[in-house]
């Protein structure tokens, strides 16, 4: 009898499950939660484009900084903005061309855009190309940093600029330029309207969905994850 008791003491009872109380939503609670989620999705769908494709210019900006990778129709809009504003100079930015440099004679987007402005009738002395050194990633940051470096070494004394970008790329570029140039230089932004999809119903085209997702993720990365920002 004693031997049996000793064996029982060596092997205690192991409980795998237990009963406990837990909170859960009622039917009305689930209905409210689903409605809130649906509203949030609707809000994102109807507001994310206007958030990313931000336009907030500075009226007295002295320089118009144009991202050199923009398509020709956006370059034309940038020229109109320059001619109707109080700008003294256009500065084009942009990195290395991936293809075509042997044919067109330019090695980077900054030079291509500067030449395009001149071809469109802008005086050559009013546009300056500031090429971005080759980088594998963080190209928008590299363009902003190179512009800041160039500006620091130039004789151009300015207090404010407007950044000319395209559609939903504008928010990210604006954030990066402000991060680097503030507080010494005020930065406004102008987003040219894209021709690749209908911005009002962007979710109805694969190009719109892909662009919104790419730029939304890229902005969140630059805003919260990138150590450079």
C-alpha positions, 0 to 999 in steps of 0.5 A: 500500500505504501509503495503504491502511494509513493508511485502516485506521488512521483506522477502528479496529475497534469491538466491540459485544459481548463475552464475560464470565462472570456469576453466576446462581442454580442450580435450587436457588437459584431454588427457595429465592428463590421460597420466600422471596418467597412467605413474605414475601408471606404474612407481609405479608398476615397481619401488615400489618393488625395492624401498621397497626391498632395498639393500645398505650394508656397506662393512666394517660392523662389525656386521650382525643383522638378523631379527629373523622372517625370513624363513629358506631359508633367514637364510641360505642366511644370513649365507652365507653373514656372511661367505663371509663378514668381520663380527665378530658377528651375532645378531638375533632379534625378538619377542615372538612366537605366537605358538609352543614355548612349542614344540620347547623349544624357546619362541621368534624368536631371539632364534629360529634363533640363534639356526638355525645358530648354527644348520647350522654350525656357531660357538655358540660364534659368534651368540647372540640372543637379544629377543624383549619384547612382544608388540602389535604393532610397532614390528619392532621399538621395535626390533630396540630399544631393540637392541640399549638398549642391545648394549648400555649395552654390551661390543661390540664396533662397528661403523657399522652394516648391517641389514639382512631383507627379500624382501620389509620389508627391507626399513621400518626396515632400516629406523627404525634402522637408526633412532635409531642408527644414528649418532653413528652407521652406518647402511646398509641393505641387502634384501633377495629375497622372494620365496613367489612370483615373485618380477619382476611381483609381481602384478600377484599374490595375495601374491605379491599384498598383501605384497606390499600393506601391506609393502608400507602402513606400511613404510608410517606409520613409515615414516610420521605418527608414533611418535616413528619414 
